[in-house]
């Protein structure tokens, strides 16, 4: 039978990237004691008040069709959220989606055609490659280097631009590295985008999970607003990943052109989830602050636990839910390290290759387990690294 080309383009860009995670889940289901440090699932529950809002909304009949743009109350709440950064924003600059992933997919589909380029910092979030390849566009990697704290350097971006480039895809705070873009760097990157007439799509889902520094957005810079689309959701800030409630903020013309795409994909979100999202955005919830405090402490915990391990080098993380660790001095790449760590120590981490070519010598560690569990995981990483170091002279002598 015959299939569309998209099935081949995405064939290796789905669940295959999560093979270590899936294997770990299988081991745990079989009764093995596995420490899972693979995915960005918040370790706090959704605030009960938001559950109550959602239930009450359903009970009063908010279970019918919505519209393509979003429920009126949520649109206004998003206008209020972004007005300090984007003073001229109206509801015409907003579209609601079921999660950041859908918003990002729709935005990229609207901005690039086959053969055109999307510039992305490498390492990059695992689904970005699939989102770009879905439209038969080309992912144009921009190296993010550990020695620069994984912050995109303007010179590296300039060197990566080609005549086919159409979009600069940013992510701040960054997944998987935890890097944070300051306003000066965004301005420099934005100047390059203006010089080459690039759209800027900025994934800001970790906006409220910053340990060090101050959040900045391309929307803060007036000259960039005409070419900037921001995507985000309640998934991380409110520990509400399963509710799938997100949005895109952009120029009104862009939103008008994107609306038929959104309507073709899904034609409206669930009104009761929109009501919950509005309540989250307008309320005073401490979920993000509690996560931020915990994750910041866990970044320090990882550094302190591995300070005496010469072959494991944690990267700097200023926000988000993850830390990258360079394992190249162990003699293994990230893929081999992750699989052997799972088999020999019962610890599941993500191999860096899941996040791009520039991360092949890295692993990603999630910060979303209790301190005692994370400390035990670091002890096992240390022990595994020591075993590799001890085995090296024997291997060399054979």
Secondary structure, DSSP 8 states (H G I E B T S, - for coil): ----HHHHHTTTSSGGGGHHHHHHHHHHHTT---EE--S---SS---HHHHHHHHHHHHTT--S---SS--HHHHHHHHHHHHTT-TT--GGGEEEESSHHHHHHHHHHHH--TT-EEEEEES--TTHHHHHHHTT-EEEEEE--GGGTT---HHHHHHH--TTEEEEEEESS-TTT-----HHHHHHHHHHHHHTT-EEEEE-TTTT-BSSS----GGGSGGGGGGEEEEEESTTTTT-GGG--EEEE--HHHHHHHHHHHHHHTS---HHHHHHHHHHHHS---HHHHHHHHHHHHHHHHHHHHTT-TT-EE----BSSEEEEE-GGGT--HHHHHHHHHHHH-EE-EEGGGG-GGGTTEEEEE--S-HHHHHHHHHHHHHHHHHHHHHHHHHHH-
